[in-house]
Structures are given as structure tokens and as C-alpha cells.
Amino acid sequence: MSAFDLLPTPGATLLTGADWSAEPADGTLPVIDPSTGEEIYRLAAGGAAAVDRAVMAARAAADGPWGALPAVEKGRLLVRLSRAIEDHFEALWHLESHDTGKPVKQAKADITACARYFEFYGGAADKHHGETIPYQAGYSVLTWKEPYGVTGHIIPWNYPAQIFGRTIGGALAAGNACVLKPAEDACLTPLALAQLALAVGFPPGALTVVTGLGTAAGAALCAHPGLDHVSFTGSPQTAVAVQTAAARHNRPVTLELGGKSPQIVFADADLDGALPFITNAIVQNAGQTCSAGSRLLVQEAVADRFLDALSTRFTALEAGPADRDLDCGPLINAKQKARVDGYLTQAARDGVRTLASGRIAANAPAGGTFVAPALLDRAPVDHPVAQEEIFGPVLTAFRFHDEAEAIALADATPFGLVAGVWTQDGGRQFRLARALRAGQVFVNNYGAGGGVELPFGGMKKSGFGREKALEGLDHFSVTKTVAIRHG
């Protein structure tokens, strides 16, 4: 079958039950393959009316068949969806690759991860328990974990399949009905996954999808009074608008807002072992990763040697179209390419040294949005390339003298999502892990393979709340306390 056979008729707006609706819509949006610049599909541009219908459908499901379904049956449906994702693996990774420009190996890894999320949460759905609380004589006190009801989810374009699994899997397992607004630049796998959810037996309205612009469908979803919770992954700037809209209805939010994550390399580290992790952490998905290791902090005693070795690796990196399965695919669109090129131009103008850069593959399509990976050195700590999330394959290196300076440099940005620490000193490992202001700290590794089981979220401008792992169930549910006086 063709990958596009999983999708609705181009221009369909809204999934509410057994079929897609072509109404209401406010025109259409092109889907551009960033490897070639060519249009490959058309999306409906849903707006406030489509969002309203989706929320009403979700409310009917939450108050009806989905809400009444026992947790074990919800879990079984999630597992069925996981199996359906595996059964349609080829079609899904092709959609992901064409839609986002991911190299083949990355697209395959993302679909595998998506299936794993639904497998994990399918097994967890009937194990999300309350507790009993010892209290005064004559009382029995217990807590229940209950779903919010209807949850809204706005996901970004960099990992549409993975973040679909992360946020929708957890919310459904907690018992919520979900309304999803995918990024207009990456809707194809979310649409296909929603189709598969219907096919395996999810009740109508348990999962609804509205495509459209963030300024239209996204804004309408955040502001809708029928939502009980909002999950948003994206930029800190957009998060302000999301929180403002949610605050008008006193609605809780979960925010994952990106990072400027440091990799801290001490002189006693296994330097050869660190090199591939540090390289991959910035070139994976062409650097378009919230948790990208975009700052490198190296202890002075080994800085020149380590950066020379890293430069050799960067020089060998190659960016090109997704189907060539190179180190980097294209950036998501021309706007993002211009943004990354702008940072590199400013760095060069301000005297920031380029230690090494990769190359764009020969005969890469002229319409592709490719940027060669770059390793920068000796930027001022307050320079934009040191402070701002570039969201491209750009790594900026710094030097430090001791632990105190390393911690100060690592925390010297507004973000706090992830940090990597490379050292063989056990005491230092724990001191750094305690001191760093980051939601995840990896010691002598980075990312731990994605880790569906690992709670994920940030500090500072990287957001708040947690998704993934069992803790994600807590953030998609409310705790009700019941106190019974029986004498």
C-alpha cells in the first residue's frame, strides 16, 4: 500500500468518529517535502468552528463511551494501536520522512518510539492507583486518580510521531478524551495515527484531530472553554499566549518549551567514548530537537585535544535529502533555514570562530532546505549563539577551569531542559547532577535512547509539568481525596 493510503482525502478537516469531515474549513494548506521543496499533499485549514466541533465530540466521548470504558479496556485499545503502528511501520516512516525531512534511520526510530509509547501506556492504564492515608481514628481516607476530562494537545513539527505518542498516549491512558492540533508543517503522521486509532476500535471522539494554522486552530483550541487541560510543546514565546488563554478559564497547562542544553566534559572523562554522543546530540534531526546538546563545555586541560577530535568528526558530516539517509536531513522549511543561516552569519560577523563545518551533499535538490553542521568556538557567553535556541545543527564550544565555573556556565541561559556530564569521578557525577538546573541530567551518556520510561520536562524557560513515564499519568489526572467517617 502507498503511505498516503493511510490519510484522509486531501482537505478533510476533522476526525470525530467513523469518518473525516470536509467542513468547516478556512481553505487549505500545502504540505511541502523539505528535501525537495515540492508539494506532496493538501491539508484543510481548520479554525474555530472545527475546534468547537472537535471539543464537543471529545466531551461526548468523555461523558459517554470512552469515559465509561474500564481502565483495562482502555489499556487494551492502546496496545492494539501500538500493534497497528508496527503493522503499518513502512507506510508511517515514509510519511514521517517526507513530511519532516528526517533521514530514513531517524524516521524509523521515531515510529518505533511512537509504538512503544502506546505499548507502555497500554500496560500502565489499569495500574494508575490512588492510595489510602492513615488518619484519625474512626476515619478511612483514600485518594482516587481521575482524568481531567477533555485535554487539548498542541504538538510541534520536529517530532510529530514521537510527541503524538508521548502526549496522547499518556492522556488517553489516564482516561481523558483528547483533541489534537498538530503543527501545520507536520500533520501527516498524526493524521494517519488517528485513522489507525479509529480502525482498532477507539470510540468516536476519544481522539479528535484538527489541522490548521496555529494562529487559527491552535489559538481557538487554547481558548476553548470546553477544555479541562492543555499540553503544549513549542517555543517559550508561543507558550505565553497558550498560558494566557488557559488562564482565562483557570485551566492547568503542561509546557515543554525547548532548551539550550550543555554537554560538560571534564578532563578525566572517557573522551573517545564521549565524541559520538556529543556529535549525535546536535546533528540528530538536523539539530531540530528541544533537548539537543547545543552547548559544549570542555575543561581547559583537554579542550584543544578534544575539540580537534570533534572537528574531525564535524568535517566528515553531510547533510542532504532524507532518502539518502545521511547525518542530517533538511530543516523543516525555508523560514527555519533562514533563521539558522542568520545565526551563523551573525556569529561570523561578531568574530566567533568556526572550528569546523560539514558539507551539503553533492547533487542535493535545489529546493531542499539544507544547512551544513557547524562547530563554533569562543563565543561570548551572552552572544545569541550561546543563549538562544537555534534549532539547527550548530554546536557552540566553551572552556572552563573547575566545577564551579562549569556549573555557572551550564546554568547561564534562560533554559533548563537537559544536561550531559562526562566524568569518571563518582562524587563529581552526583555533585553536578544535584547542582544543575535541568529536568534531566545524563552522566556519561546523553538521552538514554529516548527512554519512554523516563519523566521528561524542564525548569526555568524550558517549561513545567512532566510527560513520559508513569509520572506523565499524574500530570494528565487529578487527585480526589475521599474521607469517610464511620466511627
ChimeraX attribute file (.defattr): number of C-alpha atoms within 10 A of each C-alpha:
attribute: neighborCount
match mode: 1-to-1
recipient: residues
	/A:1	8
	/A:2	11
	/A:3	18
	/A:4	18
	/A:5	10
	/A:6	20
	/A:7	21
	/A:8	20
	/A:9	16
	/A:10	15
	/A:11	22
	/A:12	23
	/A:13	28
	/A:14	25
	/A:15	28
	/A:16	26
	/A:17	20
	/A:18	14
	/A:19	13
	/A:20	18
	/A:21	18
	/A:22	17
	/A:23	14
	/A:24	18
	/A:25	22
	/A:26	17
	/A:27	13
	/A:28	18
	/A:29	19
	/A:30	17
	/A:31	21
	/A:32	21
	/A:33	26
	/A:34	28
	/A:35	29
	/A:36	19
	/A:37	16
	/A:38	13
	/A:39	12
	/A:40	12
	/A:41	17
	/A:42	17
	/A:43	24
	/A:44	26
	/A:45	24
	/A:46	31
	/A:47	25
	/A:48	21
	/A:49	14
	/A:50	26
	/A:51	30
	/A:52	18
	/A:53	18
	/A:54	26
	/A:55	28
	/A:56	17
	/A:57	23
	/A:58	31
	/A:59	24
	/A:60	18
	/A:61	26
	/A:62	24
	/A:63	13
	/A:64	14
	/A:65	15
	/A:66	25
	/A:67	20
	/A:68	12
	/A:69	14
	/A:70	13
	/A:71	21
	/A:72	16
	/A:73	14
	/A:74	24
	/A:75	27
	/A:76	19
	/A:77	22
	/A:78	30
	/A:79	22
	/A:80	22
	/A:81	27
	/A:82	28
	/A:83	17
	/A:84	17
	/A:85	24
	/A:86	17
	/A:87	11
	/A:88	17
	/A:89	16
	/A:90	16
	/A:91	20
	/A:92	27
	/A:93	26
	/A:94	22
	/A:95	25
	/A:96	27
	/A:97	25
	/A:98	24
	/A:99	25
	/A:100	30
	/A:101	32
	/A:102	35
	/A:103	29
	/A:104	21
	/A:105	15
	/A:106	22
	/A:107	27
	/A:108	19
	/A:109	13
	/A:110	24
	/A:111	27
	/A:112	19
	/A:113	22
	/A:114	26
	/A:115	24
	/A:116	24
	/A:117	29
	/A:118	30
	/A:119	22
	/A:120	22
	/A:121	33
	/A:122	27
	/A:123	17
	/A:124	21
	/A:125	26
	/A:126	18
	/A:127	15
	/A:128	17
	/A:129	12
	/A:130	14
	/A:131	11
	/A:132	13
	/A:133	14
	/A:134	10
	/A:135	11
	/A:136	9
	/A:137	9
	/A:138	9
	/A:139	14
	/A:140	16
	/A:141	15
	/A:142	16
	/A:143	16
	/A:144	16
	/A:145	19
	/A:146	18
	/A:147	25
	/A:148	21
	/A:149	24
	/A:150	28
	/A:151	28
	/A:152	29
	/A:153	25
	/A:154	25
	/A:155	27
	/A:156	19
	/A:157	19
	/A:158	24
	/A:159	23
	/A:160	25
	/A:161	29
	/A:162	25
	/A:163	25
	/A:164	24
	/A:165	26
	/A:166	23
	/A:167	27
	/A:168	26
	/A:169	30
	/A:170	31
	/A:171	30
	/A:172	28
	/A:173	31
	/A:174	30
	/A:175	29
	/A:176	29
	/A:177	32
	/A:178	31
	/A:179	30
	/A:180	28
	/A:181	28
	/A:182	28
	/A:183	21
	/A:184	22
	/A:185	23
	/A:186	26
	/A:187	26
	/A:188	29
	/A:189	29
	/A:190	27
	/A:191	24
	/A:192	22
	/A:193	23
	/A:194	21
	/A:195	23
	/A:196	20
	/A:197	22
	/A:198	21
	/A:199	14
	/A:200	16
	/A:201	13
	/A:202	23
	/A:203	23
	/A:204	21
	/A:205	28
	/A:206	28
	/A:207	29
	/A:208	27
	/A:209	26
	/A:210	31
	/A:211	33
	/A:212	28
	/A:213	21
	/A:214	19
	/A:215	9
	/A:216	16
	/A:217	25
	/A:218	27
	/A:219	20
	/A:220	19
	/A:221	31
	/A:222	30
	/A:223	22
	/A:224	18
	/A:225	16
	/A:226	18
	/A:227	25
	/A:228	19
	/A:229	25
	/A:230	24
	/A:231	25
	/A:232	23
	/A:233	22
	/A:234	20
	/A:235	19
	/A:236	18
	/A:237	10
	/A:238	14
	/A:239	20
	/A:240	11
	/A:241	14
	/A:242	22
	/A:243	20
	/A:244	14
	/A:245	19
	/A:246	22
	/A:247	14
	/A:248	12
	/A:249	16
	/A:250	13
	/A:251	17
	/A:252	19
	/A:253	24
	/A:254	22
	/A:255	26
	/A:256	26
	/A:257	26
	/A:258	26
	/A:259	33
	/A:260	28
	/A:261	28
	/A:262	34
	/A:263	29
	/A:264	29
	/A:265	27
	/A:266	26
	/A:267	17
	/A:268	13
	/A:269	18
	/A:270	14
	/A:271	18
	/A:272	11
	/A:273	12
	/A:274	20
	/A:275	15
	/A:276	13
	/A:277	17
	/A:278	24
	/A:279	21
	/A:280	18
	/A:281	23
	/A:282	27
	/A:283	28
	/A:284	20
	/A:285	27
	/A:286	29
	/A:287	26
	/A:288	23
	/A:289	22
	/A:290	24
	/A:291	26
	/A:292	33
	/A:293	31
	/A:294	31
	/A:295	26
	/A:296	22
	/A:297	23
	/A:298	23
	/A:299	22
	/A:300	17
	/A:301	14
	/A:302	16
	/A:303	19
	/A:304	13
	/A:305	12
	/A:306	19
	/A:307	19
	/A:308	13
	/A:309	14
	/A:310	21
	/A:311	20
	/A:312	14
	/A:313	16
	/A:314	22
	/A:315	17
	/A:316	13
	/A:317	20
	/A:318	22
	/A:319	28
	/A:320	30
	/A:321	28
	/A:322	27
	/A:323	16
	/A:324	14
	/A:325	17
	/A:326	18
	/A:327	23
	/A:328	34
	/A:329	34
	/A:330	30
	/A:331	30
	/A:332	27
	/A:333	19
	/A:334	16
	/A:335	11
	/A:336	17
	/A:337	18
	/A:338	14
	/A:339	14
	/A:340	20
	/A:341	16
	/A:342	13
	/A:343	17
	/A:344	19
	/A:345	12
	/A:346	14
	/A:347	20
	/A:348	13
	/A:349	10
	/A:350	12
	/A:351	12
	/A:352	19
	/A:353	16
	/A:354	18
	/A:355	19
	/A:356	19
	/A:357	22
	/A:358	22
	/A:359	18
	/A:360	20
	/A:361	17
	/A:362	9
	/A:363	8
	/A:364	16
	/A:365	15
	/A:366	10
	/A:367	13
	/A:368	24
	/A:369	26
	/A:370	29
	/A:371	25
	/A:372	25
	/A:373	27
	/A:374	23
	/A:375	25
	/A:376	24
	/A:377	19
	/A:378	15
	/A:379	19
	/A:380	14
	/A:381	13
	/A:382	11
	/A:383	13
	/A:384	14
	/A:385	24
	/A:386	23
	/A:387	17
	/A:388	16
	/A:389	23
	/A:390	25
	/A:391	25
	/A:392	31
	/A:393	30
	/A:394	26
	/A:395	27
	/A:396	22
	/A:397	21
	/A:398	22
	/A:399	21
	/A:400	20
	/A:401	12
	/A:402	12
	/A:403	15
	/A:404	12
	/A:405	14
	/A:406	23
	/A:407	20
	/A:408	13
	/A:409	18
	/A:410	24
	/A:411	19
	/A:412	17
	/A:413	20
	/A:414	13
	/A:415	25
	/A:416	28
	/A:417	28
	/A:418	29
	/A:419	29
	/A:420	29
	/A:421	25
	/A:422	24
	/A:423	20
	/A:424	15
	/A:425	11
	/A:426	9
	/A:427	10
	/A:428	15
	/A:429	17
	/A:430	12
	/A:431	12
	/A:432	20
	/A:433	19
	/A:434	11
	/A:435	12
	/A:436	21
	/A:437	21
	/A:438	24
	/A:439	20
	/A:440	23
	/A:441	23
	/A:442	16
	/A:443	21
	/A:444	20
	/A:445	17
	/A:446	24
	/A:447	19
	/A:448	11
	/A:449	8
	/A:450	13
	/A:451	14
	/A:452	22
	/A:453	16
	/A:454	17
	/A:455	16
	/A:456	22
	/A:457	25
	/A:458	24
	/A:459	20
	/A:460	16
	/A:461	20
	/A:462	26
	/A:463	26
	/A:464	18
	/A:465	21
	/A:466	24
	/A:467	28
	/A:468	24
	/A:469	20
	/A:470	20
	/A:471	17
	/A:472	25
	/A:473	26
	/A:474	21
	/A:475	22
	/A:476	31
	/A:477	22
	/A:478	16
	/A:479	13
	/A:480	11
	/A:481	15
	/A:482	13
	/A:483	13
	/A:484	11
	/A:485	11
	/A:486	8
	/A:487	7
